[in-house]
C-alpha cells in the first residue's frame, strides 16, 4: 500500500462527494464513481486500498454491492444519510468494516475510520498469508509423517501374513501392536490435517444462545 491511500468513493450525490473530498483534503487519492456499475468498472481497472460506499445508489444499494467488494478483500466503509442502526448492523454482517452517518460526518471521524480499516485490512492480509504458510507446512509435514507410518504398517502386515506361523506369541503380539499403533498414528495425523483446513470451510452462520456459550 502506498503512503497515500487510494480510495474509491461510490456515491451518486455530487455534493456529498465534494464534502468527502474536502474532509479528506490531500491525505488520500480519491477516485469517484456515481453508480454501482461505475464503481465495479473502476475496481476492474485499478487497485484500491479502501472503498467509501454510499447506501443509496441509482442502480443498486450499498448492501447489494457490499458482498462483491468483500470478496475482493477490499475494506469498505458504508456511508448513509439515514443514520439507520439496522442498516449499520446489516452492513457489518455483510462484511463492512465500519459505518458512518453523513449527517454528522467530520474530517477526524472519516480519516480515523479509513485509518482503522486500512490497519485492520493489513492485519487480515498478513493473517491470511500466515494461514496459507501454516497449511502448506502442515500438508508437507503430514505427508512426511504418513509415508513411513504406511510403510511400517504394510511391512508388519506382510511379515505377519507370510511368516506369522514362524513367530512366537510374543513376537506376533509385538507385530500386531505395531500395526495397530501405526494405523492409529496415521489416523491422528490425517485428523490434524483436516483440522488445519477448517478455517477455509464455508460454514453457514447460525444463531447461538450466549447463555449456553458462557456456561
C-alpha positions in Angstrom: 0.0 0.0 0.0 1.3 3.5 -0.9 1.8 6.2 1.7 -1.2 8.0 0.3 -4.2 5.6 0.4 -6.1 5.1 -2.9 -9.8 5.5 -2.1 -12.8 4.6 -4.3 -15.8 6.8 -3.4 -19.0 5.4 -4.7 -21.8 8.0 -4.2 -24.4 9.4 -6.6 -24.6 12.7 -4.8 -22.1 15.2 -6.2 -22.4 17.4 -3.2 -21.7 14.5 -0.8 -18.7 13.5 -2.9 -17.4 17.1 -2.8 -17.8 17.1 1.0 -15.8 13.8 1.3 -13.0 15.2 -0.9 -12.9 18.3 1.2 -12.8 16.4 4.5 -10.0 14.1 3.3 -8.2 17.1 1.8 -4.9 15.8 0.2 -4.5 12.9 2.5 -6.0 10.4 0.1 -6.0 9.8 -3.6 -9.8 9.7 -4.2 -11.4 8.2 -7.4 -15.1 8.9 -7.7 -18.0 6.8 -9.1 -21.6 7.9 -9.2 -23.2 4.4 -9.7 -22.6 0.9 -8.6 -21.7 -0.2 -12.1 -19.2 2.7 -12.4 -17.7 1.5 -9.1 -17.3 -2.0 -10.4 -15.7 -0.8 -13.6 -13.3 1.3 -11.6 -12.3 -1.7 -9.4 -11.6 -3.8 -12.5 -9.2 -1.2 -13.8 -7.1 -0.1 -10.7 -6.3 -1.3 -7.3 -7.8 0.5 -4.2 -6.9 0.4 -0.6 -10.4 1.2 0.6 -14.0 1.9 -0.6 -16.3 4.5 0.7 -19.7 3.2 -0.3 -23.0 5.1 -0.3 -26.0 3.2 0.9 -28.4 4.5 -1.8 -27.3 4.3 -5.4 -29.4 4.8 -8.5 -28.8 1.3 -9.9 -28.3 -0.6 -6.7 -27.9 -0.3 -2.9 -24.7 -0.3 -1.0 -25.7 -3.5 0.8 -26.2 -5.3 -2.6 -22.8 -4.2 -3.8 -21.0 -4.9 -0.5 -20.6 -8.7 -0.8 -18.8 -8.3 -4.1 -16.4 -5.8 -2.6 -15.7 -8.0 0.4 -15.0 -11.0 -1.9 -12.1 -9.0 -3.3 -10.7 -8.4 0.2 -11.3 -4.6 -0.1 -12.1 -2.8 3.2 -15.4 -1.0 3.0 -16.8 1.9 5.0 -20.5 2.4 4.4 -21.9 5.9 4.3 -25.5 6.8 4.6 -27.6 9.9 5.3 -30.3 7.9 7.0 -28.4 7.1 10.2 -30.4 3.9 10.5 -29.0 1.5 13.1 -30.5 -1.5 11.2 -28.6 -0.6 8.1 -25.4 -0.4 10.1 -26.0 -3.9 11.5 -26.7 -5.4 8.1 -23.6 -3.7 6.6 -21.4 -5.1 9.4 -22.9 -8.6 9.0 -22.2 -8.4 5.2 -18.5 -7.6 5.8 -18.3 -3.8 6.0 -15.5 -2.7 8.4 -17.1 0.5 9.5 -20.3 2.6 9.2 -20.6 6.4 9.2 -23.6 8.7 9.0 -23.4 11.6 6.6 -25.5 13.7 8.9 -22.6 14.2 11.3 -19.6 13.4 9.1 -16.4 15.2 10.2 -12.8 15.1 9.0 -11.4 13.5 12.1 -14.0 10.7 12.1 -13.7 10.0 8.4 -9.9 9.9 8.5 -9.9 7.9 11.7 -12.3 5.4 10.1 -10.2 5.0 7.0 -7.0 4.6 9.0 -8.6 2.0 11.2 -10.0 -0.2 8.4 -6.7 0.0 6.5 -4.8 -1.2 9.5 -7.3 -4.0 10.1 -7.2 -4.9 6.4 -3.4 -5.2 6.5 -3.5 -7.3 9.7 -6.1 -9.6 8.0 -3.9 -9.9 4.9 -0.9 -10.9 7.0 -3.1 -13.4 8.9 -4.2 -14.9 5.6 -0.6 -15.3 4.5 0.4 -16.9 7.8 -2.6 -19.2 7.5 -1.5 -20.3 4.0 2.0 -20.9 5.2 0.8 -22.9 8.1 -1.5 -25.0 5.8 1.4 -25.7 3.5 3.7 -26.7 6.4 1.0 -29.0 7.8 0.4 -30.6 4.4 4.1 -31.3 3.9 4.6 -32.5 7.5 1.5 -34.7 7.2 2.8 -36.3 4.1 6.3 -36.9 5.5 4.8 -38.4 8.7 2.2 -40.6 7.0 4.6 -42.1 4.4 6.9 -44.0 6.9 3.8 -45.0 9.0 2.2 -46.6 6.0 5.4 -48.4 5.1 5.9 -49.7 8.6 2.3 -50.9 8.8 2.5 -52.6 5.4 5.8 -54.3 6.2 4.5 -55.6 9.6 1.3 -56.9 7.9 3.3 -58.6 5.2 5.5 -60.2 7.8 2.6 -61.5 9.8 0.8 -62.8 6.7 3.9 -64.6 5.3 5.8 -65.6 8.4 3.2 -65.5 11.1 3.3 -69.2 11.6 7.1 -68.9 12.4 6.7 -66.2 15.0 6.2 -67.0 18.7 3.3 -65.5 20.6 5.3 -62.5 22.0 6.7 -61.6 18.5 3.2 -61.9 17.0 1.7 -59.6 19.7 4.5 -57.1 19.0 3.8 -57.1 15.3 0.1 -56.7 15.9 0.8 -53.8 18.4 3.0 -52.0 15.8 0.3 -52.4 13.1 -2.4 -51.1 15.5 -0.4 -48.2 16.7 0.9 -47.1 13.3 -2.7 -47.1 11.9 -3.8 -45.1 14.9 -1.0 -42.6 14.4 -1.8 -42.4 10.7 -5.5 -41.6 11.5 -4.3 -38.9 14.1 -2.1 -37.2 11.5 -4.9 -37.2 9.0 -7.3 -35.7 11.5 -4.8 -32.9 12.3 -4.5 -32.1 8.6 -8.3 -31.9 8.3 -8.5 -29.7 11.4 -6.0 -27.3 9.9 -8.2 -26.9 6.9 -11.3 -26.0 8.8 -10.5 -22.2 8.6 -11.1 -22.4 4.8 -14.5 -24.1 5.1 -17.6 -22.0 4.3 -19.6 -22.6 7.4 -23.2 -21.2 7.4 -23.8 -18.7 10.2 -26.2 -19.9 12.9 -27.8 -18.3 15.9 -26.1 -19.2 19.2 -27.5 -18.9 22.7 -24.9 -17.0 24.6 -26.2 -18.3 27.9 -25.1 -21.8 26.7 -21.7 -20.5 25.5 -20.9 -18.8 28.8 -21.7 -22.0 30.8 
